[in-house]
Amino acid sequence: MPSMTITLELTPHVAASLAAQARGVSLDTYVRNLIEEQAAAVDHREQPMTLEPFEAELDALAADSETLPYLPAEALTRERFDQDHD
């Protein structure tokens, strides 16, 4: 696919915010990089995860979970959540 040119009208606030985030890179380059990163992330999400990487993600989430404090089931009732809100 050939390259595409897009013209954006940004409010001064958004332009200033993006320029500050660009940290020395031209605003054009910075915005192009943001779009390319987002496009790559969308492409990645469209591919279903196989079982092995899924289990690896779960293992990473569970790492060190044994060090978390115990929370009894009574602490998770609606009444406990709402006790400070009358």
N, CA, C and O atoms as a Maestro MAE file, in Angstrom:
{
 s_m_m2io_version
 :::
 2.0.0
}

f_m_ct {
 s_m_title
 :::
 protein
 m_atom[344] {
  # First column is atom index #
  i_m_mmod_type
  r_m_x_coord
  r_m_y_coord
  r_m_z_coord
  i_m_residue_number
  s_m_chain_name
  s_m_pdb_residue_name
  s_m_pdb_atom_name
  i_m_atomic_number
  :::
  1 25 0.854 -1.179 0.000 1 A "MET " " N  " 7
  2 3 0.000 0.000 0.000 1 A "MET " " CA " 6
  3 2 0.894 1.234 0.000 1 A "MET " " C  " 6
  4 15 1.855 1.303 0.767 1 A "MET " " O  " 8
  5 25 0.590 2.199 -0.845 2 A "PRO " " N  " 7
  6 3 1.392 3.428 -0.866 2 A "PRO " " CA " 6
  7 2 1.195 4.226 0.415 2 A "PRO " " C  " 6
  8 15 0.215 4.036 1.134 2 A "PRO " " O  " 8
  9 25 2.135 5.118 0.689 3 A "SER " " N  " 7
  10 3 2.019 5.946 1.888 3 A "SER " " CA " 6
  11 2 0.820 6.878 1.763 3 A "SER " " C  " 6
  12 15 0.356 7.162 0.659 3 A "SER " " O  " 8
  13 25 0.326 7.348 2.898 4 A "MET " " N  " 7
  14 3 -0.855 8.194 2.946 4 A "MET " " CA " 6
  15 2 -0.523 9.460 3.721 4 A "MET " " C  " 6
  16 15 0.192 9.412 4.722 4 A "MET " " O  " 8
  17 25 -1.031 10.571 3.265 5 A "THR " " N  " 7
  18 3 -0.860 11.838 3.956 5 A "THR " " CA " 6
  19 2 -2.172 12.201 4.620 5 A "THR " " C  " 6
  20 15 -3.232 12.141 3.997 5 A "THR " " O  " 8
  21 25 -2.097 12.577 5.893 6 A "ILE " " N  " 7
  22 3 -3.268 12.974 6.665 6 A "ILE " " CA " 6
  23 2 -3.015 14.361 7.228 6 A "ILE " " C  " 6
  24 15 -1.930 14.637 7.740 6 A "ILE " " O  " 8
  25 25 -4.001 15.228 7.139 7 A "THR " " N  " 7
  26 3 -3.909 16.556 7.727 7 A "THR " " CA " 6
  27 2 -4.813 16.595 8.946 7 A "THR " " C  " 6
  28 15 -5.991 16.249 8.863 7 A "THR " " O  " 8
  29 25 -4.267 17.015 10.073 8 A "LEU " " N  " 7
  30 3 -5.028 17.089 11.324 8 A "LEU " " CA " 6
  31 2 -5.126 18.526 11.790 8 A "LEU " " C  " 6
  32 15 -4.160 19.284 11.712 8 A "LEU " " O  " 8
  33 25 -6.298 18.893 12.273 9 A "GLU " " N  " 7
  34 3 -6.460 20.181 12.942 9 A "GLU " " CA " 6
  35 2 -6.497 19.907 14.438 9 A "GLU " " C  " 6
  36 15 -7.422 19.271 14.942 9 A "GLU " " O  " 8
  37 25 -5.490 20.389 15.133 10 A "LEU " " N  " 7
  38 3 -5.383 20.166 16.575 10 A "LEU " " CA " 6
  39 2 -5.630 21.474 17.305 10 A "LEU " " C  " 6
  40 15 -5.232 22.542 16.839 10 A "LEU " " O  " 8
  41 25 -6.284 21.385 18.440 11 A "THR " " N  " 7
  42 3 -6.436 22.576 19.271 11 A "THR " " CA " 6
  43 2 -5.057 22.963 19.792 11 A "THR " " C  " 6
  44 15 -4.176 22.108 19.878 11 A "THR " " O  " 8
  45 25 -4.851 24.216 20.137 12 A "PRO " " N  " 7
  46 3 -3.547 24.626 20.679 12 A "PRO " " CA " 6
  47 2 -3.154 23.805 21.907 12 A "PRO " " C  " 6
  48 15 -1.980 23.490 22.096 12 A "PRO " " O  " 8
  49 25 -4.140 23.459 22.742 13 A "HIS " " N  " 7
  50 3 -3.853 22.672 23.942 13 A "HIS " " CA " 6
  51 2 -3.327 21.284 23.578 13 A "HIS " " C  " 6
  52 15 -2.331 20.833 24.146 13 A "HIS " " O  " 8
  53 25 -3.987 20.598 22.634 14 A "VAL " " N  " 7
  54 3 -3.559 19.257 22.220 14 A "VAL " " CA " 6
  55 2 -2.198 19.334 21.539 14 A "VAL " " C  " 6
  56 15 -1.334 18.496 21.798 14 A "VAL " " O  " 8
  57 25 -1.992 20.318 20.677 15 A "ALA " " N  " 7
  58 3 -0.703 20.467 19.997 15 A "ALA " " CA " 6
  59 2 0.415 20.691 21.003 15 A "ALA " " C  " 6
  60 15 1.493 20.110 20.872 15 A "ALA " " O  " 8
  61 25 0.172 21.524 21.999 16 A "ALA " " N  " 7
  62 3 1.196 21.784 23.023 16 A "ALA " " CA " 6
  63 2 1.482 20.537 23.842 16 A "ALA " " C  " 6
  64 15 2.635 20.249 24.163 16 A "ALA " " O  " 8
  65 25 0.429 19.795 24.180 17 A "SER " " N  " 7
  66 3 0.607 18.567 24.951 17 A "SER " " CA " 6
  67 2 1.422 17.548 24.165 17 A "SER " " C  " 6
  68 15 2.340 16.935 24.710 17 A "SER " " O  " 8
  69 25 1.094 17.363 22.888 18 A "LEU " " N  " 7
  70 3 1.847 16.423 22.052 18 A "LEU " " CA " 6
  71 2 3.294 16.882 21.876 18 A "LEU " " C  " 6
  72 15 4.212 16.063 21.916 18 A "LEU " " O  " 8
  73 25 3.497 18.172 21.682 19 A "ALA " " N  " 7
  74 3 4.861 18.698 21.524 19 A "ALA " " CA " 6
  75 2 5.685 18.443 22.784 19 A "ALA " " C  " 6
  76 15 6.869 18.117 22.701 19 A "ALA " " O  " 8
  77 25 5.061 18.591 23.943 20 A "ALA " " N  " 7
  78 3 5.771 18.335 25.200 20 A "ALA " " CA " 6
  79 2 6.134 16.857 25.331 20 A "ALA " " C  " 6
  80 15 7.208 16.517 25.826 20 A "ALA " " O  " 8
  81 25 5.240 15.988 24.888 21 A "GLN " " N  " 7
  82 3 5.506 14.551 24.966 21 A "GLN " " CA " 6
  83 2 6.540 14.103 23.943 21 A "GLN " " C  " 6
  84 15 7.205 13.086 24.140 21 A "GLN " " O  " 8
  85 25 6.683 14.849 22.853 22 A "ALA " " N  " 7
  86 3 7.584 14.468 21.761 22 A "ALA " " CA " 6
  87 2 9.046 14.509 22.181 22 A "ALA " " C  " 6
  88 15 9.868 13.788 21.615 22 A "ALA " " O  " 8
  89 25 9.381 15.329 23.151 23 A "ARG " " N  " 7
  90 3 10.740 15.401 23.713 23 A "ARG " " CA " 6
  91 2 11.825 15.510 22.646 23 A "ARG " " C  " 6
  92 15 12.692 14.642 22.541 23 A "ARG " " O  " 8
  93 25 11.771 16.576 21.862 24 A "GLY " " N  " 7
  94 3 12.830 16.831 20.899 24 A "GLY " " CA " 6
  95 2 12.610 16.230 19.526 24 A "GLY " " C  " 6
  96 15 13.323 16.583 18.587 24 A "GLY " " O  " 8
  97 25 11.637 15.325 19.378 25 A "VAL " " N  " 7
  98 3 11.318 14.754 18.070 25 A "VAL " " CA " 6
  99 2 10.303 15.682 17.420 25 A "VAL " " C  " 6
  100 15 9.491 16.288 18.120 25 A "VAL " " O  " 8
  101 25 10.331 15.806 16.105 26 A "SER " " N  " 7
  102 3 9.349 16.667 15.445 26 A "SER " " CA " 6
  103 2 7.948 16.140 15.730 26 A "SER " " C  " 6
  104 15 7.749 14.938 15.907 26 A "SER " " O  " 8
  105 25 6.992 17.042 15.773 27 A "LEU " " N  " 7
  106 3 5.611 16.660 16.067 27 A "LEU " " CA " 6
  107 2 5.091 15.688 15.015 27 A "LEU " " C  " 6
  108 15 4.374 14.745 15.347 27 A "LEU " " O  " 8
  109 25 5.444 15.908 13.747 28 A "ASP " " N  " 7
  110 3 5.036 14.988 12.677 28 A "ASP " " CA " 6
  111 2 5.536 13.567 12.956 28 A "ASP " " C  " 6
  112 15 4.777 12.602 12.873 28 A "ASP " " O  " 8
  113 25 6.804 13.462 13.283 29 A "THR " " N  " 7
  114 3 7.400 12.151 13.554 29 A "THR " " CA " 6
  115 2 6.774 11.512 14.782 29 A "THR " " C  " 6
  116 15 6.496 10.313 14.786 29 A "THR " " O  " 8
  117 25 6.552 12.304 15.824 30 A "TYR " " N  " 7
  118 3 5.982 11.775 17.054 30 A "TYR " " CA " 6
  119 2 4.579 11.230 16.817 30 A "TYR " " C  " 6
  120 15 4.264 10.125 17.259 30 A "TYR " " O  " 8
  121 25 3.734 11.991 16.125 31 A "VAL " " N  " 7
  122 3 2.362 11.545 15.863 31 A "VAL " " CA " 6
  123 2 2.374 10.326 14.946 31 A "VAL " " C  " 6
  124 15 1.591 9.399 15.157 31 A "VAL " " O  " 8
  125 25 3.239 10.302 13.937 32 A "ARG " " N  " 7
  126 3 3.344 9.134 13.062 32 A "ARG " " CA " 6
  127 2 3.725 7.895 13.877 32 A "ARG " " C  " 6
  128 15 3.165 6.820 13.664 32 A "ARG " " O  " 8
  129 25 4.677 8.040 14.812 33 A "ASN " " N  " 7
  130 3 5.078 6.913 15.660 33 A "ASN " " CA " 6
  131 2 3.920 6.433 16.534 33 A "ASN " " C  " 6
  132 15 3.740 5.230 16.720 33 A "ASN " " O  " 8
  133 25 3.134 7.371 17.069 34 A "LEU " " N  " 7
  134 3 1.973 6.987 17.870 34 A "LEU " " CA " 6
  135 2 0.988 6.168 17.051 34 A "LEU " " C  " 6
  136 15 0.477 5.149 17.516 34 A "LEU " " O  " 8
  137 25 0.727 6.614 15.838 35 A "ILE " " N  " 7
  138 3 -0.218 5.904 14.968 35 A "ILE " " CA " 6
  139 2 0.327 4.524 14.602 35 A "ILE " " C  " 6
  140 15 -0.421 3.546 14.607 35 A "ILE " " O  " 8
  141 25 1.609 4.434 14.288 36 A "GLU " " N  " 7
  142 3 2.209 3.147 13.928 36 A "GLU " " CA " 6
  143 2 2.169 2.178 15.110 36 A "GLU " " C  " 6
  144 15 1.887 0.993 14.931 36 A "GLU " " O  " 8
  145 25 2.451 2.678 16.324 37 A "GLU " " N  " 7
  146 3 2.391 1.821 17.517 37 A "GLU " " CA " 6
  147 2 0.975 1.318 17.756 37 A "GLU " " C  " 6
  148 15 0.777 0.150 18.091 37 A "GLU " " O  " 8
  149 25 -0.006 2.191 17.586 38 A "GLN " " N  " 7
  150 3 -1.398 1.795 17.784 38 A "GLN " " CA " 6
  151 2 -1.822 0.765 16.740 38 A "GLN " " C  " 6
  152 15 -2.503 -0.207 17.065 38 A "GLN " " O  " 8
  153 25 -1.421 0.976 15.492 39 A "ALA " " N  " 7
  154 3 -1.763 0.035 14.426 39 A "ALA " " CA " 6
  155 2 -1.135 -1.332 14.705 39 A "ALA " " C  " 6
  156 15 -1.774 -2.361 14.490 39 A "ALA " " O  " 8
  157 25 0.102 -1.348 15.180 40 A "ALA " " N  " 7
  158 3 0.767 -2.611 15.502 40 A "ALA " " CA " 6
  159 2 0.067 -3.309 16.665 40 A "ALA " " C  " 6
  160 15 -0.067 -4.533 16.665 40 A "ALA " " O  " 8
  161 25 -0.378 -2.538 17.651 41 A "ALA " " N  " 7
  162 3 -1.078 -3.127 18.805 41 A "ALA " " CA " 6
  163 2 -2.396 -3.735 18.366 41 A "ALA " " C  " 6
  164 15 -2.765 -4.809 18.843 41 A "ALA " " O  " 8
  165 25 -3.112 -3.076 17.471 42 A "VAL " " N  " 7
  166 3 -4.383 -3.610 16.977 42 A "VAL " " CA " 6
  167 2 -4.127 -4.882 16.187 42 A "VAL " " C  " 6
  168 15 -4.856 -5.861 16.347 42 A "VAL " " O  " 8
  169 25 -3.107 -4.889 15.337 43 A "ASP " " N  " 7
  170 3 -2.771 -6.095 14.582 43 A "ASP " " CA " 6
  171 2 -2.456 -7.248 15.514 43 A "ASP " " C  " 6
  172 15 -2.845 -8.387 15.256 43 A "ASP " " O  " 8
  173 25 -1.752 -6.955 16.597 44 A "HIS " " N  " 7
  174 3 -1.370 -7.989 17.554 44 A "HIS " " CA " 6
  175 2 -2.594 -8.550 18.271 44 A "HIS " " C  " 6
  176 15 -2.665 -9.756 18.507 44 A "HIS " " O  " 8
  177 25 -3.558 -7.699 18.621 45 A "ARG " " N  " 7
  178 3 -4.743 -8.146 19.347 45 A "ARG " " CA " 6
  179 2 -5.648 -9.016 18.488 45 A "ARG " " C  " 6
  180 15 -6.388 -9.848 19.011 45 A "ARG " " O  " 8
  181 25 -5.595 -8.831 17.172 46 A "GLU " " N  " 7
  182 3 -6.473 -9.589 16.300 46 A "GLU " " CA " 6
  183 2 -6.069 -11.047 16.207 46 A "GLU " " C  " 6
  184 15 -6.885 -11.889 15.832 46 A "GLU " " O  " 8
  185 25 -4.829 -11.362 16.540 47 A "GLN " " N  " 7
  186 3 -4.367 -12.738 16.479 47 A "GLN " " CA " 6
  187 2 -4.707 -13.430 17.799 47 A "GLN " " C  " 6
  188 15 -4.326 -12.952 18.868 47 A "GLN " " O  " 8
  189 25 -5.425 -14.557 17.727 48 A "PRO " " N  " 7
  190 3 -5.772 -15.242 18.978 48 A "PRO " " CA " 6
  191 2 -4.524 -15.769 19.672 48 A "PRO " " C  " 6
  192 15 -3.576 -16.224 19.032 48 A "PRO " " O  " 8
  193 25 -4.552 -15.696 20.992 49 A "MET " " N  " 7
  194 3 -3.431 -16.181 21.784 49 A "MET " " CA " 6
  195 2 -3.538 -17.692 21.918 49 A "MET " " C  " 6
  196 15 -4.609 -18.223 22.214 49 A "MET " " O  " 8
  197 25 -2.437 -18.374 21.701 50 A "THR " " N  " 7
  198 3 -2.434 -19.823 21.876 50 A "THR " " CA " 6
  199 2 -2.357 -20.152 23.358 50 A "THR " " C  " 6
  200 15 -2.106 -19.273 24.183 50 A "THR " " O  " 8
  201 25 -2.570 -21.392 23.688 51 A "LEU " " N  " 7
  202 3 -2.629 -21.804 25.084 51 A "LEU " " CA " 6
  203 2 -1.322 -21.556 25.835 51 A "LEU " " C  " 6
  204 15 -1.344 -21.119 26.986 51 A "LEU " " O  " 8
  205 25 -0.202 -21.827 25.205 52 A "GLU " " N  " 7
  206 3 1.087 -21.679 25.902 52 A "GLU " " CA " 6
  207 2 1.364 -20.243 26.345 52 A "GLU " " C  " 6
  208 15 1.685 -20.039 27.515 52 A "GLU " " O  " 8
  209 25 1.256 -19.233 25.469 53 A "PRO " " N  " 7
  210 3 1.469 -17.861 25.948 53 A "PRO " " CA " 6
  211 2 0.402 -17.411 26.942 53 A "PRO " " C  " 6
  212 15 0.683 -16.621 27.843 53 A "PRO " " O  " 8
  213 25 -0.818 -17.910 26.778 54 A "PHE " " N  " 7
  214 3 -1.879 -17.564 27.724 54 A "PHE " " CA " 6
  215 2 -1.528 -18.067 29.116 54 A "PHE " " C  " 6
  216 15 -1.655 -17.337 30.099 54 A "PHE " " O  " 8
  217 25 -1.086 -19.318 29.196 55 A "GLU " " N  " 7
  218 3 -0.696 -19.880 30.495 55 A "GLU " " CA " 6
  219 2 0.516 -19.139 31.063 55 A "GLU " " C  " 6
  220 15 0.610 -18.967 32.278 55 A "GLU " " O  " 8
  221 25 1.437 -18.702 30.216 56 A "ALA " " N  " 7
  222 3 2.591 -17.940 30.684 56 A "ALA " " CA " 6
  223 2 2.143 -16.601 31.268 56 A "ALA " " C  " 6
  224 15 2.679 -16.155 32.282 56 A "ALA " " O  " 8
  225 25 1.161 -15.962 30.630 57 A "GLU " " N  " 7
  226 3 0.618 -14.707 31.161 57 A "GLU " " CA " 6
  227 2 -0.033 -14.946 32.528 57 A "GLU " " C  " 6
  228 15 0.162 -14.160 33.456 57 A "GLU " " O  " 8
  229 25 -0.795 -16.016 32.649 58 A "LEU " " N  " 7
  230 3 -1.427 -16.331 33.938 58 A "LEU " " CA " 6
  231 2 -0.382 -16.609 35.008 58 A "LEU " " C  " 6
  232 15 -0.526 -16.163 36.146 58 A "LEU " " O  " 8
  233 25 0.664 -17.338 34.652 59 A "ASP " " N  " 7
  234 3 1.738 -17.609 35.606 59 A "ASP " " CA " 6
  235 2 2.417 -16.321 36.057 59 A "ASP " " C  " 6
  236 15 2.751 -16.173 37.232 59 A "ASP " " O  " 8
  237 25 2.621 -15.392 35.130 60 A "ALA " " N  " 7
  238 3 3.233 -14.111 35.484 60 A "ALA " " CA " 6
  239 2 2.331 -13.328 36.430 60 A "ALA " " C  " 6
  240 15 2.817 -12.689 37.364 60 A "ALA " " O  " 8
  241 25 1.022 -13.373 36.196 61 A "LEU " " N  " 7
  242 3 0.090 -12.684 37.093 61 A "LEU " " CA " 6
  243 2 0.091 -13.312 38.487 61 A "LEU " " C  " 6
  244 15 -0.039 -12.620 39.496 61 A "LEU " " O  " 8
  245 25 0.241 -14.633 38.520 62 A "ALA " " N  " 7
  246 3 0.181 -15.338 39.794 62 A "ALA " " CA " 6
  247 2 1.498 -15.307 40.561 62 A "ALA " " C  " 6
  248 15 1.533 -15.654 41.741 62 A "ALA " " O  " 8
  249 25 2.576 -14.897 39.906 63 A "ALA " " N  " 7
  250 3 3.884 -14.882 40.570 63 A "ALA " " CA " 6
  251 2 3.814 -14.054 41.841 63 A "ALA " " C  " 6
  252 15 3.287 -12.941 41.839 63 A "ALA " " O  " 8
  253 25 4.330 -14.582 42.891 64 A "ASP " " N  " 7
  254 3 4.371 -13.934 44.203 64 A "ASP " " CA " 6
  255 2 2.989 -13.699 44.817 64 A "ASP " " C  " 6
  256 15 2.867 -12.944 45.781 64 A "ASP " " O  " 8
  257 25 1.961 -14.326 44.278 65 A "SER " " N  " 7
  258 3 0.626 -14.115 44.843 65 A "SER " " CA " 6
  259 2 0.507 -14.717 46.243 65 A "SER " " C  " 6
  260 15 -0.360 -14.317 47.019 65 A "SER " " O  " 8
  261 25 1.368 -15.668 46.562 66 A "GLU " " N  " 7
  262 3 1.314 -16.250 47.906 66 A "GLU " " CA " 6
  263 2 1.720 -15.240 48.973 66 A "GLU " " C  " 6
  264 15 1.453 -15.461 50.154 66 A "GLU " " O  " 8
  265 25 2.352 -14.150 48.589 67 A "THR " " N  " 7
  266 3 2.746 -13.129 49.560 67 A "THR " " CA " 6
  267 2 1.650 -12.096 49.808 67 A "THR " " C  " 6
  268 15 1.786 -11.238 50.680 67 A "THR " " O  " 8
  269 25 0.559 -12.181 49.036 68 A "LEU " " N  " 7
  270 3 -0.543 -11.247 49.242 68 A "LEU " " CA " 6
  271 2 -1.263 -11.575 50.544 68 A "LEU " " C  " 6
  272 15 -1.367 -12.746 50.907 68 A "LEU " " O  " 8
  273 25 -1.759 -10.573 51.247 69 A "PRO " " N  " 7
  274 3 -2.461 -10.856 52.496 69 A "PRO " " CA " 6
  275 2 -3.789 -11.569 52.223 69 A "PRO " " C  " 6
  276 15 -4.414 -11.361 51.183 69 A "PRO " " O  " 8
  277 25 -4.203 -12.400 53.160 70 A "TYR " " N  " 7
  278 3 -5.461 -13.126 53.053 70 A "TYR " " CA " 6
  279 2 -6.613 -12.154 53.245 70 A "TYR " " C  " 6
  280 15 -6.580 -11.324 54.153 70 A "TYR " " O  " 8
  281 25 -7.623 -12.249 52.405 71 A "LEU " " N  " 7
  282 3 -8.806 -11.413 52.507 71 A "LEU " " CA " 6
  283 2 -10.009 -12.330 52.639 71 A "LEU " " C  " 6
  284 15 -10.354 -13.023 51.682 71 A "LEU " " O  " 8
  285 25 -10.660 -12.354 53.806 72 A "PRO " " N  " 7
  286 3 -11.793 -13.254 53.988 72 A "PRO " " CA " 6
  287 2 -12.970 -12.862 53.099 72 A "PRO " " C  " 6
  288 15 -13.108 -11.698 52.725 72 A "PRO " " O  " 8
  289 25 -13.808 -13.827 52.766 73 A "ALA " " N  " 7
  290 3 -14.961 -13.593 51.891 73 A "ALA " " CA " 6
  291 2 -15.900 -12.544 52.475 73 A "ALA " " C  " 6
  292 15 -16.549 -11.817 51.723 73 A "ALA " " O  " 8
  293 25 -15.986 -12.450 53.806 74 A "GLU " " N  " 7
  294 3 -16.875 -11.461 54.432 74 A "GLU " " CA " 6
  295 2 -16.479 -10.034 54.065 74 A "GLU " " C  " 6
  296 15 -17.318 -9.134 54.092 74 A "GLU " " O  " 8
  297 25 -15.230 -9.825 53.726 75 A "ALA " " N  " 7
  298 3 -14.756 -8.486 53.387 75 A "ALA " " CA " 6
  299 2 -15.266 -8.035 52.017 75 A "ALA " " C  " 6
  300 15 -15.163 -6.857 51.676 75 A "ALA " " O  " 8
  301 25 -15.809 -8.955 51.242 76 A "LEU " " N  " 7
  302 3 -16.227 -8.634 49.884 76 A "LEU " " CA " 6
  303 2 -17.741 -8.567 49.722 76 A "LEU " " C  " 6
  304 15 -18.244 -8.710 48.608 76 A "LEU " " O  " 8
  305 25 -18.464 -8.357 50.794 77 A "THR " " N  " 7
  306 3 -19.915 -8.256 50.703 77 A "THR " " CA " 6
  307 2 -20.321 -6.825 50.338 77 A "THR " " C  " 6
  308 15 -19.568 -5.879 50.568 77 A "THR " " O  " 8
  309 25 -21.501 -6.682 49.777 78 A "ARG " " N  " 7
  310 3 -22.010 -5.353 49.402 78 A "ARG " " CA " 6
  311 2 -22.092 -4.461 50.636 78 A "ARG " " C  " 6
  312 15 -21.778 -3.272 50.569 78 A "ARG " " O  " 8
  313 25 -22.512 -5.030 51.756 79 A "GLU " " N  " 7
  314 3 -22.638 -4.235 52.972 79 A "GLU " " CA " 6
  315 2 -21.295 -3.638 53.393 79 A "GLU " " C  " 6
  316 15 -21.242 -2.497 53.851 79 A "GLU " " O  " 8
  317 25 -20.212 -4.401 53.240 80 A "ARG " " N  " 7
  318 3 -18.888 -3.908 53.610 80 A "ARG " " CA " 6
  319 2 -18.437 -2.782 52.680 80 A "ARG " " C  " 6
  320 15 -17.813 -1.817 53.121 80 A "ARG " " O  " 8
  321 25 -18.756 -2.910 51.391 81 A "PHE " " N  " 7
  322 3 -18.380 -1.867 50.445 81 A "PHE " " CA " 6
  323 2 -19.163 -0.594 50.692 81 A "PHE " " C  " 6
  324 15 -18.639 0.509 50.535 81 A "PHE " " O  " 8
  325 25 -20.422 -0.750 51.081 82 A "ASP " " N  " 7
  326 3 -21.309 0.409 51.243 82 A "ASP " " CA " 6
  327 2 -21.348 0.956 52.665 82 A "ASP " " C  " 6
  328 15 -22.085 1.908 52.921 82 A "ASP " " O  " 8
  329 25 -20.597 0.401 53.587 83 A "GLN " " N  " 7
  330 3 -20.719 0.799 54.993 83 A "GLN " " CA " 6
  331 2 -20.365 2.260 55.231 83 A "GLN " " C  " 6
  332 15 -20.865 2.852 56.187 83 A "GLN " " O  " 8
  333 25 -19.525 2.863 54.401 84 A "ASP " " N  " 7
  334 3 -19.148 4.263 54.586 84 A "ASP " " CA " 6
  335 2 -20.026 5.212 53.792 84 A "ASP " " C  " 6
  336 15 -19.808 6.423 53.822 84 A "ASP " " O  " 8
  337 25 -21.020 4.681 53.078 85 A "HIS " " N  " 7
  338 3 -21.874 5.507 52.222 85 A "HIS " " CA " 6
  339 2 -23.324 5.361 52.658 85 A "HIS " " C  " 6
  340 15 -23.949 4.328 52.422 85 A "HIS " " O  " 8
  341 25 -23.854 6.395 53.292 86 A "ASP " " N  " 7
  342 3 -25.247 6.341 53.736 86 A "ASP " " CA " 6
  343 2 -26.142 7.073 52.809 86 A "ASP " " C  " 6
  344 15 -27.351 7.129 53.033 86 A "ASP " " O  " 8
  :::
 }
 m_bond[343] {
  # First column is bond index #
  i_m_from
  i_m_to
  i_m_order
  :::
  1 1 2 1
  2 2 3 1
  3 3 4 2
  4 3 5 1
  5 5 6 1
  6 6 7 1
  7 7 8 2
  8 7 9 1
  9 9 10 1
  10 10 11 1
  11 11 12 2
  12 11 13 1
  13 13 14 1
  14 14 15 1
  15 15 16 2
  16 15 17 1
  17 17 18 1
  18 18 19 1
  19 19 20 2
  20 19 21 1
  21 21 22 1
  22 22 23 1
  23 23 24 2
  24 23 25 1
  25 25 26 1
  26 26 27 1
  27 27 28 2
  28 27 29 1
  29 29 30 1
  30 30 31 1
  31 31 32 2
  32 31 33 1
  33 33 34 1
  34 34 35 1
  35 35 36 2
  36 35 37 1
  37 37 38 1
  38 38 39 1
  39 39 40 2
  40 39 41 1
  41 41 42 1
  42 42 43 1
  43 43 44 2
  44 43 45 1
  45 45 46 1
  46 46 47 1
  47 47 48 2
  48 47 49 1
  49 49 50 1
  50 50 51 1
  51 51 52 2
  52 51 53 1
  53 53 54 1
  54 54 55 1
  55 55 56 2
  56 55 57 1
  57 57 58 1
  58 58 59 1
  59 59 60 2
  60 59 61 1
  61 61 62 1
  62 62 63 1
  63 63 64 2
  64 63 65 1
  65 65 66 1
  66 66 67 1
  67 67 68 2
  68 67 69 1
  69 69 70 1
  70 70 71 1
  71 71 72 2
  72 71 73 1
  73 73 74 1
  74 74 75 1
  75 75 76 2
  76 75 77 1
  77 77 78 1
  78 78 79 1
  79 79 80 2
  80 79 81 1
  81 81 82 1
  82 82 83 1
  83 83 84 2
  84 83 85 1
  85 85 86 1
  86 86 87 1
  87 87 88 2
  88 87 89 1
  89 89 90 1
  90 90 91 1
  91 91 92 2
  92 91 93 1
  93 93 94 1
  94 94 95 1
  95 95 96 2
  96 95 97 1
  97 97 98 1
  98 98 99 1
  99 99 100 2
  100 99 101 1
  101 101 102 1
  102 102 103 1
  103 103 104 2
  104 103 105 1
  105 105 106 1
  106 106 107 1
  107 107 108 2
  108 107 109 1
  109 109 110 1
  110 110 111 1
  111 111 112 2
  112 111 113 1
  113 113 114 1
  114 114 115 1
  115 115 116 2
  116 115 117 1
  117 117 118 1
  118 118 119 1
  119 119 120 2
  120 119 121 1
  121 121 122 1
  122 122 123 1
  123 123 124 2
  124 123 125 1
  125 125 126 1
  126 126 127 1
  127 127 128 2
  128 127 129 1
  129 129 130 1
  130 130 131 1
  131 131 132 2
  132 131 133 1
  133 133 134 1
  134 134 135 1
  135 135 136 2
  136 135 137 1
  137 137 138 1
  138 138 139 1
  139 139 140 2
  140 139 141 1
  141 141 142 1
  142 142 143 1
  143 143 144 2
  144 143 145 1
  145 145 146 1
  146 146 147 1
  147 147 148 2
  148 147 149 1
  149 149 150 1
  150 150 151 1
  151 151 152 2
  152 151 153 1
  153 153 154 1
  154 154 155 1
  155 155 156 2
  156 155 157 1
  157 157 158 1
  158 158 159 1
  159 159 160 2
  160 159 161 1
  161 161 162 1
  162 162 163 1
  163 163 164 2
  164 163 165 1
  165 165 166 1
  166 166 167 1
  167 167 168 2
  168 167 169 1
  169 169 170 1
  170 170 171 1
  171 171 172 2
  172 171 173 1
  173 173 174 1
  174 174 175 1
  175 175 176 2
  176 175 177 1
  177 177 178 1
  178 178 179 1
  179 179 180 2
  180 179 181 1
  181 181 182 1
  182 182 183 1
  183 183 184 2
  184 183 185 1
  185 185 186 1
  186 186 187 1
  187 187 188 2
  188 187 189 1
  189 189 190 1
  190 190 191 1
  191 191 192 2
  192 191 193 1
  193 193 194 1
  194 194 195 1
  195 195 196 2
  196 195 197 1
  197 197 198 1
  198 198 199 1
  199 199 200 2
  200 199 201 1
  201 201 202 1
  202 202 203 1
  203 203 204 2
  204 203 205 1
  205 205 206 1
  206 206 207 1
  207 207 208 2
  208 207 209 1
  209 209 210 1
  210 210 211 1
  211 211 212 2
  212 211 213 1
  213 213 214 1
  214 214 215 1
  215 215 216 2
  216 215 217 1
  217 217 218 1
  218 218 219 1
  219 219 220 2
  220 219 221 1
  221 221 222 1
  222 222 223 1
  223 223 224 2
  224 223 225 1
  225 225 226 1
  226 226 227 1
  227 227 228 2
  228 227 229 1
  229 229 230 1
  230 230 231 1
  231 231 232 2
  232 231 233 1
  233 233 234 1
  234 234 235 1
  235 235 236 2
  236 235 237 1
  237 237 238 1
  238 238 239 1
  239 239 240 2
  240 239 241 1
  241 241 242 1
  242 242 243 1
  243 243 244 2
  244 243 245 1
  245 245 246 1
  246 246 247 1
  247 247 248 2
  248 247 249 1
  249 249 250 1
  250 250 251 1
  251 251 252 2
  252 251 253 1
  253 253 254 1
  254 254 255 1
  255 255 256 2
  256 255 257 1
  257 257 258 1
  258 258 259 1
  259 259 260 2
  260 259 261 1
  261 261 262 1
  262 262 263 1
  263 263 264 2
  264 263 265 1
  265 265 266 1
  266 266 267 1
  267 267 268 2
  268 267 269 1
  269 269 270 1
  270 270 271 1
  271 271 272 2
  272 271 273 1
  273 273 274 1
  274 274 275 1
  275 275 276 2
  276 275 277 1
  277 277 278 1
  278 278 279 1
  279 279 280 2
  280 279 281 1
  281 281 282 1
  282 282 283 1
  283 283 284 2
  284 283 285 1
  285 285 286 1
  286 286 287 1
  287 287 288 2
  288 287 289 1
  289 289 290 1
  290 290 291 1
  291 291 292 2
  292 291 293 1
  293 293 294 1
  294 294 295 1
  295 295 296 2
  296 295 297 1
  297 297 298 1
  298 298 299 1
  299 299 300 2
  300 299 301 1
  301 301 302 1
  302 302 303 1
  303 303 304 2
  304 303 305 1
  305 305 306 1
  306 306 307 1
  307 307 308 2
  308 307 309 1
  309 309 310 1
  310 310 311 1
  311 311 312 2
  312 311 313 1
  313 313 314 1
  314 314 315 1
  315 315 316 2
  316 315 317 1
  317 317 318 1
  318 318 319 1
  319 319 320 2
  320 319 321 1
  321 321 322 1
  322 322 323 1
  323 323 324 2
  324 323 325 1
  325 325 326 1
  326 326 327 1
  327 327 328 2
  328 327 329 1
  329 329 330 1
  330 330 331 1
  331 331 332 2
  332 331 333 1
  333 333 334 1
  334 334 335 1
  335 335 336 2
  336 335 337 1
  337 337 338 1
  338 338 339 1
  339 339 340 2
  340 339 341 1
  341 341 342 1
  342 342 343 1
  343 343 344 2
  :::
 }
}
